[in-house]
Amino acid sequence: MSDPIIRFDNVVKRFGDHTVLDRLNFTVNRGEKVTIIGPSGSGKSTVLRILMTLEGIEGGVVHVGGEPLWHEADGVTPASEAHLRKKRGEMGMVFQQFNLFPHMTVLRNITEAPVRVLGLPKAEAKARAEELLELVGLTEHMSKFPHQLSGGQQQRVAIARALAMRPSILLFDEPTSALDPELVGEVLGVIRRLAEEHDLTMLLVTHEMRFAREVSDRVVFFDQGRIREEGAPEEIFTDPTEERTREFLKATLEA
């Protein structure tokens, strides 16, 4: 796993006078499962939003799949909408809130983008959706509407919807934070299965420390827009070298 599919080179992101990412250098290798942890406001979710082109950058270059994301191939000219759309199609994102279409059935929520964006025939999109619903354990719910599902079931539909676009990179932004505690396990179980059985590149932001330890190839600790420490899960959670990492983990695990 020495082939970076995501690379941030000296990336700067500001909101007004507040610098959220401070000359960030960060890579994710192809097929790697990386979890970002850190306090609120440290820039974790901003990394994902930049990758999905929901937020722009003020400095540096972001590469996805060997190509600049926010720039054309020369790394200088601002990217066209066509370029952004192409790169966006290489990634799928699962948000904190499920963002399902309330007026569409589960099946249509999953087939809508493959049909409209990818031009997939409806029968092929349906077959793909049925396969994914089996993967996330929701085959019997395909005709229901989102309001008829629990939060955990809605998030599993959102995961299936992201996978339906066949992304090479899957991004998770606190996928369990909006769930009742008893529903967290079912969503984490689906993500764990994806990590173990599928050759996806996965970048996760989560406060679920035990899960991060189990599922990750590498854990990255963010603080004040920079990487303070990174390494294998056992190193980070058992013997972190930075005092700030130790403080954060102590506070989080005690909570």
Disulfide bonds with the S-S distance in Angstrom:
none
